[in-house]
Amino acid sequence: MAPLRIGSHDIAGHIPAGSRVWLHACSGESALIREGLEAADLRGLTFTGIFVPGLNRLGGLLAAGGRFDSYFMMPEFAGHDAQVRFLPFCYRDIRLHLGALLPDVALVMVSPPDEQGMCSLGPVNDFIADIWPQIPRIIAHVNPLVPRTQGRSIPHDRLHAVIEGESPLPMSNPGTDEVSTRIAALAAGLIPEGAAIQAGLGRAPEAVLSGLTGHRNLSIHSGLIGNSTLDLLDAGALRNDAPIRAGVAIGGARLYDAVGRPEFRFAPPSVTHDLAQLATTGRFVTINSAIEVDLAGNSYAEATPKGPVSGPGGASDFAAGARGLQGLRLVVLPATAAGGRISRIVSPGRANGPVSLGRFDTDVIITEYGIADLRAASPTERRERLIAIAAPEHRDRLADG
């Protein structure tokens, strides 16, 4: 049966009262779906999904009365404790949570159907790629600007209703700066030829990847890819056979124009974050950022003095997968914040928020001032090596703390 054709302002009328709703986000956020929901009364509805701070815009849905179960904190969630339940789960636990509490409705943005009637999920094959067969009602924005990718698809005739129209994908271009370029140059010397690489969000991880264009026979196995992955592909740094596997692509128009190429393969977290598969990936290198690192080697990536700003994400999953087979786990971050006034290398007990990656989950910390190799290091050696990569003006205070 063909799906109903509706307008964006009709969406809420097709969501049963009291529903738990999966909202496609990341670079799959639909402006048409969002605008339709913002004009409705969303009281009684609970939205969940993988929301990216600074990219996805949810303030209008909160204003319309919607509630959220969110695995990441967003700036617009501040002051809305009655409407927002923050669930700080790693990706393994998100899979378990969704399996036990499936959404009643999914709102997704997909490509137009192909000759077989399949609508591609484009550059966002996150948890919805696994769970859509168990969701009773799926409402889709069929967007001609969504690239058809090698990844999971949804049959057009499985959709309950569709809205149609062009809408640009959300874009992110973090760029680079002198500090991230210096960090990237240091990291490049540690990453071997032929490595399989995972990289997280942020300017520093993106800069590290872009700095590997002189390497050869690399591959990407990551929950997320950005513009830097295309830099590596265009430079000939990636292997010829299946060079890129990822769950989500977030970047600029140049990246979205490329993700339909055969070199890009998309898969859900049941594949990208699977520990058994990661454990067999030789020379697996993880590159993640942090807001702060303490002198024991614990990394903190979820909060500032103003409160939570993110969530655990998949970093700990990848760290667990990189423990063996010549794995290497890097954390990269600028040494200071606030124009140099605040050290991001901190004394134990002085960091903000919970530990995101424990001292056993990290091998090497890199700032623009150097490399702290924590492997086989005693607590005293860890402290000394981390102080040595702090900004010079903060080292004496750290040593005395």
C-alpha positions as a printed NumPy array, in Angstrom:
array([[ 0.   ,  0.   ,  0.   ],
       [ 1.348,  3.434, -0.916],
       [ 2.038,  5.788,  2.011],
       [-0.152,  8.812,  2.646],
       [ 1.12 , 12.09 ,  1.236],
       [ 0.864, 14.784,  3.864],
       [ 2.156, 18.262,  4.594],
       [ 4.706, 18.974,  7.277],
       [ 2.067, 20.582,  9.513],
       [ 0.054, 17.341,  9.416],
       [ 2.795, 15.216, 11.034],
       [ 1.657, 15.539, 14.635],
       [-1.818, 14.362, 13.651],
       [-0.332, 11.031, 12.571],
       [ 1.484, 10.437, 15.862],
       [-0.691,  8.608, 18.422],
       [-1.09 , 10.344, 21.781],
       [ 1.523,  9.393, 24.345],
       [ 3.942,  8.013, 21.755],
       [ 7.646,  7.556, 22.154],
       [ 9.103,  8.993, 18.929],
       [12.457,  8.349, 17.271],
       [13.608, 11.619, 15.677],
       [16.224, 11.219, 12.951],
       [18.971, 13.711, 13.783],
       [22.719, 14.217, 13.209],
       [22.994, 15.228,  9.525],
       [19.664, 13.463,  8.917],
       [17.647, 16.107, 10.73 ],
       [14.788, 17.313,  8.529],
       [13.994, 21.01 ,  8.666],
       [10.532, 20.263,  7.254],
       [ 9.757, 17.738,  9.992],
       [11.117, 20.067, 12.659],
       [ 9.08 , 23.041, 11.424],
       [ 5.92 , 20.942, 11.268],
       [ 6.396, 19.726, 14.825],
       [ 7.182, 23.194, 16.155],
       [ 3.743, 24.362, 15.015],
       [ 1.949, 21.537, 16.874],
       [ 1.041, 20.736, 20.467],
       [ 3.632, 18.129, 21.466],
       [ 2.566, 17.619, 25.065],
       [ 2.477, 13.922, 25.884],
       [ 5.079, 12.98 , 23.239],
       [ 8.595, 11.87 , 24.139],
       [11.327, 12.204, 21.519],
       [14.574, 10.283, 21.443],
       [17.47 , 10.031, 19.   ],
       [21.154, 10.806, 18.566],
       [21.219, 14.577, 18.905],
       [24.455, 16.443, 18.174],
       [25.142, 19.601, 20.203],
       [25.561, 22.634, 17.993],
       [24.153, 20.866, 14.923],
       [20.594, 19.823, 15.727],
       [18.025, 22.384, 16.843],
       [15.457, 21.207, 19.345],
       [14.44 , 24.384, 21.16 ],
       [11.227, 24.76 , 19.15 ],
       [10.098, 21.248, 20.063],
       [10.667, 21.999, 23.748],
       [ 8.652, 25.196, 23.387],
       [ 5.838, 23.159, 21.828],
       [ 5.714, 20.938, 24.914],
       [ 7.741, 17.948, 23.749],
       [ 9.718, 15.809, 26.181],
       [13.099, 14.238, 25.454],
       [14.985, 11.117, 26.435],
       [18.416, 12.15 , 25.195],
       [21.762, 10.35 , 25.172],
       [23.568, 13.677, 24.68 ],
       [23.063, 17.009, 26.408],
       [22.22 , 19.97 , 24.204],
       [22.626, 23.691, 24.957],
       [18.871, 24.221, 24.564],
       [18.136, 21.58 , 27.225],
       [19.465, 23.852, 29.985],
       [16.671, 24.893, 32.332],
       [14.242, 22.26 , 31.012],
       [14.764, 19.538, 33.614],
       [11.048, 18.744, 33.721],
       [11.036, 17.97 , 29.989],
       [14.454, 16.387, 29.5  ],
       [15.713, 13.071, 30.837],
       [19.443, 12.78 , 30.185],
       [20.583,  9.173, 29.692],
       [24.42 ,  9.127, 29.766],
       [24.867,  5.763, 28.047],
       [27.688,  4.466, 25.888],
       [26.617,  3.001, 22.549],
       [26.494, -0.565, 23.872],
       [24.002,  0.527, 26.511],
       [21.987,  2.631, 24.056],
       [21.463, -0.506, 21.977],
       [20.214, -2.385, 25.036],
       [17.97 ,  0.503, 26.069],
       [16.358,  0.832, 22.653],
       [15.917, -2.914, 22.398],
       [13.988, -2.907, 25.673],
       [12.008,  0.271, 24.961],
       [11.315,  0.523, 21.239],
       [ 9.828,  3.743, 19.838],
       [ 6.2  ,  3.71 , 18.73 ],
       [ 6.866,  6.065, 15.822],
       [ 9.93 ,  7.006, 13.78 ],
       [10.364, 10.316, 11.967],
       [13.118,  9.951,  9.379],
       [14.596, 11.749,  6.375],
       [15.318,  9.484,  3.41 ],
       [16.131,  9.561, -0.28 ],
       [13.453,  9.032, -2.942],
       [12.844,  5.325, -3.642],
       [15.067,  3.537, -6.143],
       [13.917,  1.056, -8.795],
       [13.329, -1.56 , -6.079],
       [11.273,  0.865, -4.01 ],
       [13.955,  1.305, -1.319],
       [14.585,  4.654,  0.375],
       [18.168,  5.167,  1.535],
       [18.911,  6.489,  5.011],
       [21.682,  8.511,  3.388],
       [24.562,  9.584,  5.633],
       [22.874,  8.607,  8.924],
       [22.768,  4.856,  9.531],
       [22.54 ,  5.082, 13.286],
       [20.308,  3.016, 15.587],
       [17.247,  3.511, 13.386],
       [18.933,  1.357, 10.741],
       [18.643, -1.606, 13.128],
       [15.307, -0.976, 14.791],
       [13.   ,  0.325, 12.058],
       [11.524, -3.144, 11.269],
       [10.152, -3.275, 14.848],
       [ 8.666,  0.249, 14.835],
       [ 4.914,  0.211, 14.066],
       [ 4.679,  3.572, 12.311],
       [ 7.296,  5.378, 10.193],
       [ 6.759,  8.867,  8.806],
       [ 9.376, 10.085,  6.339],
       [10.525, 13.257,  4.695],
       [11.422, 12.056,  1.205],
       [14.138, 14.531,  0.29 ],
       [15.796, 14.54 , -3.151],
       [18.887, 16.117, -1.547],
       [19.547, 13.046,  0.622],
       [22.345, 11.089, -1.096],
       [21.714,  7.429, -1.808],
       [24.444,  5.584,  0.082],
       [25.655,  2.012,  0.44 ],
       [23.939,  1.289,  3.723],
       [20.562,  0.417,  5.188],
       [17.321,  1.393,  3.459],
       [13.595,  1.39 ,  4.251],
       [10.982,  0.143,  1.734],
       [ 8.819,  2.995,  0.493],
       [ 5.687,  0.905,  0.986],
       [ 6.638,  0.379,  4.656],
       [ 6.12 ,  4.094,  5.305],
       [ 2.856,  5.205,  6.888],
       [ 3.063,  8.755,  5.509],
       [ 5.494, 10.949,  3.613],
       [ 6.175, 14.615,  3.138],
       [ 8.104, 15.628,  0.052],
       [10.383, 18.527, -0.732],
       [13.99 , 19.632, -0.931],
       [15.791, 20.637,  2.247],
       [19.578, 20.963,  2.714],
       [21.295, 18.611,  5.135],
       [22.683, 20.175,  8.338],
       [26.332, 21.086,  7.776],
       [29.416, 21.303,  9.961],
       [32.789, 22.707,  8.947],
       [34.95 , 22.863, 12.099],
       [37.993, 24.081, 10.203],
       [41.473, 24.104, 11.685],
       [43.791, 26.391, 13.604],
       [47.463, 26.553, 14.573],
       [47.006, 24.534, 17.749],
       [45.139, 21.657, 16.107],
       [47.672, 21.644, 13.271],
       [50.521, 21.24 , 15.781],
       [48.66 , 18.43 , 17.54 ],
       [48.071, 16.725, 14.19 ],
       [51.759, 16.855, 13.301],
       [52.67 , 15.117, 16.558],
       [49.985, 12.464, 16.166],
       [50.988, 11.642, 12.587],
       [54.27 , 10.184, 13.771],
       [52.492,  7.657, 15.999],
       [49.953,  6.308, 13.507],
       [51.327,  3.443, 11.411],
       [50.814,  2.82 ,  7.723],
       [47.898,  0.451,  7.166],
       [46.056,  1.476, 10.328],
       [42.284,  1.261, 10.693],
       [41.154,  4.532, 12.249],
       [38.254,  5.753, 14.34 ],
       [37.93 ,  9.463, 15.037],
       [35.45 , 11.383, 17.152],
       [33.865, 14.798, 16.945],
       [35.923, 17.94 , 17.229],
       [38.478, 20.163, 15.571],
       [41.502, 18.277, 16.909],
       [40.478, 14.759, 15.731],
       [39.524, 16.18 , 12.329],
       [42.908, 17.906, 12.066],
       [44.718, 14.677, 12.966],
       [42.965, 12.799, 10.155],
       [43.611, 15.568,  7.647],
       [47.273, 15.447,  8.655],
       [47.574, 11.818,  7.501],
       [47.337, 12.513,  3.767],
       [50.934, 11.351,  3.353],
       [50.155,  7.929,  4.846],
       [49.118,  4.967,  2.711],
       [46.847,  1.928,  3.   ],
       [44.765,  3.404,  5.81 ],
       [41.108,  2.566,  6.373],
       [38.328,  4.223,  8.331],
       [36.132,  2.276, 10.749],
       [34.221,  4.845, 12.762],
       [30.879,  5.782, 14.159],
       [31.346,  9.204, 12.62 ],
       [33.202, 10.634,  9.663],
       [33.744, 14.258,  8.707],
       [35.331, 16.276,  5.941],
       [38.783, 14.911,  6.814],
       [37.839, 11.427,  5.581],
       [37.309, 12.824,  2.11 ],
       [40.696, 14.575,  2.339],
       [42.331, 11.189,  2.944],
       [40.419,  9.532,  0.123],
       [41.284, 12.246, -2.383],
       [44.968, 12.141, -1.351],
       [45.265,  8.398, -1.982],
       [45.917,  7.677,  1.699],
       [43.17 ,  5.039,  1.974],
       [43.343,  1.451,  0.791],
       [41.505,  0.443, -2.368],
       [39.369, -2.335, -0.878],
       [36.45 , -1.084,  1.277],
       [38.328,  1.935,  2.635],
       [35.515,  3.579,  4.638],
       [32.918,  2.141,  6.988],
       [30.964,  4.503,  9.2  ],
       [27.607,  5.055, 10.803],
       [27.185,  8.786, 10.246],
       [28.746, 11.485,  8.058],
       [28.649, 15.09 ,  9.267],
       [30.376, 17.739,  7.215],
       [29.958, 20.138,  4.345],
       [28.418, 19.945,  0.894],
       [31.608, 18.466, -0.564],
       [31.355, 15.477,  1.777],
       [27.626, 14.952,  1.211],
       [28.203, 15.021, -2.537],
       [30.773, 12.228, -2.126],
       [29.157,  9.797,  0.337],
       [27.2  ,  8.048, -2.406],
       [30.455,  6.854, -3.971],
       [31.263,  3.13 , -3.625],
       [34.213,  3.815, -1.306],
       [31.755,  4.875,  1.422],
       [29.832,  2.158,  3.239],
       [27.414,  2.919,  6.054],
       [26.302,  0.608,  8.841],
       [24.516,  0.876, 12.219],
       [26.212,  0.616, 15.643],
       [25.548, -3.131, 15.705],
       [28.348, -3.238, 13.114],
       [30.487, -0.143, 13.674],
       [30.65 , -0.473, 17.467],
       [30.589, -4.261, 17.761],
       [33.334, -5.282, 20.191],
       [33.879, -8.719, 18.676],
       [34.491, -7.186, 15.258],
       [36.657, -4.368, 16.606],
       [38.791, -6.865, 18.516],
       [39.788, -8.502, 15.218],
       [40.727, -5.213, 13.559],
       [44.511, -5.083, 13.502],
       [46.321, -1.783, 13.991],
       [43.131, -0.137, 15.184],
       [43.765,  3.486, 16.178],
       [41.195,  5.565, 18.053],
       [41.433,  9.359, 18.024],
       [39.132, 11.178, 20.426],
       [39.078, 14.574, 22.05 ],
       [38.482, 15.707, 25.616],
       [37.618, 18.869, 27.45 ],
       [40.06 , 18.029, 30.246],
       [42.56 , 15.307, 31.206],
       [43.705, 14.785, 34.786],
       [47.173, 13.794, 35.914],
       [46.155, 10.155, 36.316],
       [45.258,  9.988, 32.616],
       [41.463, 10.094, 32.939],
       [39.694, 12.025, 30.175],
       [36.607, 14.197, 30.656],
       [34.543, 15.088, 27.582],
       [31.017, 15.703, 28.816],
       [30.891, 18.845, 30.956],
       [32.203, 22.346, 31.532],
       [31.864, 24.442, 34.714],
       [28.397, 25.394, 33.415],
       [27.214, 21.774, 33.404],
       [26.807, 18.827, 30.999],
       [27.351, 19.62 , 27.314],
       [27.518, 16.199, 25.654],
       [27.393, 12.503, 26.549],
       [29.608,  9.406, 26.628],
       [28.954,  8.496, 22.981],
       [30.884,  5.625, 21.464],
       [34.414,  6.482, 22.607],
       [34.513,  3.838, 25.335],
       [33.211,  1.177, 22.928],
       [36.036,  1.903, 20.521],
       [38.601,  2.059, 23.32 ],
       [37.544, -1.409, 24.46 ],
       [37.817, -2.694, 20.899],
       [41.324, -1.285, 20.471],
       [42.849, -3.003, 23.507],
       [44.606, -5.701, 21.503],
       [46.064, -6.47 , 18.077],
       [48.467, -3.529, 18.037],
       [45.704, -1.103, 18.98 ],
       [46.533,  2.503, 19.851],
       [44.184,  4.832, 21.721],
       [44.873,  8.554, 21.394],
       [43.247, 11.487, 23.161],
       [44.007, 14.869, 21.6  ],
       [43.208, 18.291, 23.044],
       [44.561, 21.839, 23.25 ],
       [46.549, 22.438, 26.42 ],
       [44.53 , 25.499, 27.459],
       [41.151, 27.198, 27.189],
       [39.945, 30.774, 27.627],
       [42.886, 32.283, 25.783],
       [45.437, 30.365, 27.803],
       [44.092, 31.298, 31.243],
       [42.736, 27.823, 32.013],
       [44.75 , 24.613, 31.804],
       [42.969, 21.639, 30.279],
       [45.497, 19.356, 31.988],
       [44.196, 19.36 , 35.558],
       [44.972, 17.883, 38.962],
       [42.931, 14.843, 40.055],
       [39.578, 15.909, 41.467],
       [39.612, 19.243, 39.609],
       [37.95 , 18.17 , 36.346],
       [34.337, 18.895, 35.436],
       [31.794, 16.129, 35.033],
       [32.227, 12.36 , 34.981],
       [35.148, 10.393, 33.577],
       [34.504,  9.68 , 29.896],
       [37.577,  7.542, 29.219],
       [39.325,  6.049, 32.221],
       [43.065,  5.824, 32.667],
       [42.945,  2.235, 31.385],
       [41.153,  3.332, 28.196],
       [43.885,  5.623, 26.875],
       [47.426,  4.976, 25.679],
       [48.648,  8.418, 24.632],
       [47.605, 12.018, 25.359],
       [48.681, 14.726, 22.909],
       [48.574, 18.507, 23.213],
       [50.343, 21.093, 21.096],
       [53.216, 20.895, 23.62 ],
       [54.012, 17.231, 23.172],
       [53.141, 13.573, 23.619],
       [52.487, 11.825, 26.927],
       [52.818,  8.084, 26.415],
       [51.037,  6.476, 29.366],
       [51.624,  2.866, 28.405],
       [53.457,  0.875, 31.076],
       [53.869,  4.063, 33.103],
       [53.682,  4.236, 36.892],
       [51.396,  6.832, 38.518],
       [54.397,  9.08 , 39.11 ],
       [55.543,  8.727, 35.505],
       [52.026,  9.48 , 34.232],
       [51.914, 12.644, 36.303],
       [55.324, 13.811, 35.108],
       [54.583, 13.108, 31.451],
       [51.238, 14.891, 31.567],
       [52.667, 17.937, 33.303],
       [55.306, 18.066, 30.56 ],
       [52.61 , 18.522, 27.863],
       [50.65 , 21.145, 29.803],
       [51.144, 24.773, 28.829],
       [54.426, 26.027, 30.371],
       [52.702, 28.723, 32.432],
       [50.592, 26.08 , 34.224],
       [53.233, 23.428, 34.899],
       [54.493, 24.691, 38.262],
       [50.976, 24.898, 39.697],
       [50.233, 21.356, 38.499],
       [53.465, 20.044, 39.981],
       [52.625, 21.657, 43.351],
       [48.966, 20.578, 43.318]])
